[in-house]
Amino acid sequence: MAGFEPAYLSLLSVGGLQERVEEAYHRLSICDVCPRNCPVDRRAGELGVCRTGERVKVSSYGPHMGEEDPLRGWRGSGAIFFTRCNLRCQFCQNHEISQTDAGVEIDPDGLAEYMLELQGAGCHNINLVSPSHVAPQIMAAVGIAAQAGLRLPLVYNTGGYDSLAMLKLLDGIVDIYMPDMKYADAQIAHRYSRIPNYPQVNRLAVLEMHRQVGDLQIDEQGLARRGLLVRHLVLPEGLAGTEATVRFLAEEVSPQTYLNLMDQYRPEYRARHFPELNRPITRQEFEDAVQMAYRAGLRRLDHSSWSRYW
């Protein structure tokens, strides 16, 4: 994939990026940035479910070697971890970040500096972790960083509860979408992540992401450059709805969908309050999930984390 150029450079060159930023910031004033539609005026200091105002909070940033092989490469994915989240997963393994106010509050100029630092450190991409509630600020930072020389692909690393309106503003800005598909059942999603209509919202979001970027493209060096990479965490007792999820991906998105079927569930945060979640998955549960994916017709399954605990 010689001559790769990130998507946002084309939009920047024709002057469309600033218009997108302005529309996205308008949405902060009536906050419908994510499907929760609070609505509050975050630009005036009002706070909704995500407890985030006009300025973002970053927990940490740096080269991250724990991502999928096509993202981490040999120099790491340039991860920026945003504080807070629009989900309330009761088993969140990053709850110190997603459910607290810990972090450094910065404006888009500061966020752009982080992006340029990560590029200078040799990272292969800019990996925006939990970005759904701060998409407007990210868009503004990308414009600033691109004008200052940013040339890395952008990874939108999301819990999968994303607004279609905001995703359409991100069309032509994001290179790699990496959504979770956490649940196939709305009642289970509400019980464990305190979120309404997750499967419906999530599936529409994944379809839109694929419409924008297509199947994951990997270059001759093994690095992801553009496309969709889906994550699905296998839960105990089949609670994630794996069979329905892999069938949706194969039949309605693409049989060439790159899927990281994850085996690393362990009881964290408040999982002890739910007996059915208060244990790791078994080897058999994970092997059953793998077979479900193959039977559905998916073949691009990520093997980087399989069986590490057995």
N, C-alpha and C positions, 0 to 999 in steps of 0.2 A: 504494500500500500504506500508506494513511494509518493512523495509530494503531499503528504497529509497536511491539511489546514483545518483548524477547529472551526466549527460552524459559525460561531459568533463573529468571526472576522468579516465574513460576507455581509452580515447584517450591519455591522459597524461601518463598513465602507459605503453603504448606500444610505446611511443616516437613519435607519429604522430602529436601532437599539434604544436611543434616547426616548423615542415615542413609546416604546414598550415600558420603559422604566417609569415614565410619567403616568401611564395608565395603571401600572401595578401599584404605584404609591397612592393613587386615588383609592384603590381597593383597601389600602391600610386604613383609610379614613372611615370606612363603613364595614369593618373587617369581614370580608368574605374570601380572604386569602386561602383558606382551607375549607373543606366542606362543613365544618362546624358552624360557620356563618354566625358568629357570636351575637350581634354585630356591635363592635365598639370602635371608637375613634382612637386608634393606636398612635396616630400622629399627635394627638392632644394629650397623650399620657394615659389613656384608658387601657385597661388590661382585660383580655378575655381568658379563655381556658389555657392558652399557652403561656400566659403571664409574661409576655414579651411586648415591649412598646415599639417605638420607631427604631431604636438602636438594637442591634443584635448582641447576644452574649455568646462568647466562644469559650468552651471548656478547655480545649487544648488543640494544638495543630502540630503536624510534623509528618515525616515519612512513615508510612504504616506498612508493615510486612505481613499483616494478618489477613489481607484480602485475597480474593480469588487470584489464581496465577496470572491471568491476562491483565489484571489491574496492578498487582504488586511488582511484577517483573523482577528485576534484579536490584532496583534502586528504591523501590517502595512507591506506594500510592500516596499522593500528597493530601492527607486527610485533615479536614477542618471539622471538629466536633462542635455542633451548635448545642447550647444549653436549652433545655426544655424540649417538648415534643407535643404534637397534637393528639397522641395516643396516651392511654393510661394502662399499659400492659402490666398486669399484676405479677408477672414473672420476669420482668425486664432485667436483663443481665448488665445493663448500663444505667441502672436507675439513679446512680449518683449524678449522672449527667442529665438524663431525660426528665427527672422528676424533682430537681432542685434548682435553685437560682445561682449555683456556683458558676463562676466564670468571669471573664473580662468583657465589659461592655464596650463596643466599638462602633464607629460609623463606617460607611462604605469605603472611605479612604483607607481606614485601618484594615478592613477586610481585604482590600486590593493589595495592600502591602504583604499580608500573609500569603496570598496567592503567588506573588512575585518571589517571595522568600522560598516557597516550596519549589518553584521552578528553578531557582538558583541552586537549590540543594540537589537537583538532579532527578526529582520525582517524575514519574511518567504521566501523571494526570493530576487534576485538582478534584479531590473526592469530597463532596459536600454531604456531610453526614447529618441526617434529620433536618432537611432544608425546608420542609413543606410550609412551615409557619413564618419563614423569613425569605421567601422567594423574591419579593421586591427588592430587598436590600442586597441580595446576591446579584440580581440583575444589574443594579447600579454599580456594585463593586467590579463586576466583570467588565463593564464599559470602561471604568477607570484603569483597570489592570491591562486590558487589551491595548489601550492607547499608550501604555507604558512598556509594552513588549510581551505581554502574556501570549503564549502560543501553545499551551497544553490543552488536551481535551478535557471537557467538564463532565464529571460523573455526578449524577443526581441520585444520591443514596437515600432512599425514602422508605418510610414505613408503609407506603402504598395507599394512604388515605389523602388523596390529592384532588384539588379542585380542577375540573375540566377547563374552566376559564383561565386559571393561572397556568395550566399546562400549555394552553394555546399561546399564551404570551411567551412561554419558554421555547416555543417552536423556532428552530434556527439558532438557539443559544446553547442548549444542552446537546452534547454529543453522545453520551452514554446514560441511559436510564437504568437504574438498578433498584426496582421496587421490591418490597416484600409482598408476598401473597400469604397472609397470615391465617385466614379462616375462609371456609366456604359456607358457613352457617351464621346468620345474623345474630341469633340469640346467643350463640357461643361467643361471638365477637364482643357483644355487649357485656357479657358476664366477665370475660377475662381482660378486655381492653377498654371497657367503659365508652364504647363508641357506637353510634347508631348507623345502621345500613352499610356496614363495612363491605360485605361481599359485592353488593351492587356498585358502590362507589369505586372500590378497588378494581373491579373488572373493567369498568368504563375507562378508568385511568390507564390501565395496562394496555388496553386497545388503542387509546390515543397515543401513548408513548411509542408503541410499535408502528403506528401510522407515521409518526414523525421520523423515526430513525431506523426502522426495519430490524432484521435479525442482526445479532452481534457479529461484527467484522473484526477479525484478528489478523494482524499483519505478519510479515515473514519473520519477525523477531518474536512472535508469540504475544504481542501486546494488543489489547483491545483499543480500537480507534473510534468506533461508532456502533450504535445499536442497543438492543435490549438484553439485559441480563436479569433474570428473575431469581429471587431467593424465596425458599419455602422451608420453614423450620418444622420438622416433624415433632408433634406433641404426643404425650402419652394418651392411650385409649382412643387413638384416631381423632382427637379433638380438632386438629387443624383441617380436617376434611381433605386429605391429600388426594384421594381418588378423584373427587370432583374438580379439584384445582388442576391436576395434570391433564385431565380430559379437556378442560376449558382451554388450556394452553395449546394443546395439540390440535384441537378441532376449530377453535375460534381465533387464535392468535397466529401460531405457525408451528408446524412440527419441527422446525429448525430452531425453536426457542432454546436459548442457552439457559439451563436451569441448574442452580446450586441447591440441591436437596440436602438440607443441613441436619446433621445428627447430634449437634452439641447441646441439645436442650438439657438443662439441669435446673432444679428448683431454686429460684432466687427471689429476692425482694419479698413479696407477699404470697408466694406460691404455697407456703405452708398452711395458709387458710383454706386451701382447696385440696382436699385429700386426693382427688384424681390427678392433680398436677404435682403432688409432693413426692415425686420420684423421677429419676432419669428415664429416658426411653430404653427399651430393651433392644438387643441386637435384632431380634425377630421383627419387632415393630419397624425398625429402619429398613431391613431387607424387604419386608412387605411393601414399604413405600417405594423403594427402588423398582420393584417389579411392577407396581402400579404405573410408574412413569414409562417404563418400557412397553407395557401393554397398551398404553394410551397412544404410543407412537413417537414419543420423545426419545431422541438419541444423544443430544448434546448435554449430558449430565456431568456436572463438575465433580471430580473425584478427589479434590485436594484435601478434604477433611474427613473422608469416609473412614469409619472404624478406628478413629484415633483413640477412642476410649475403651476399646474392647481388646 
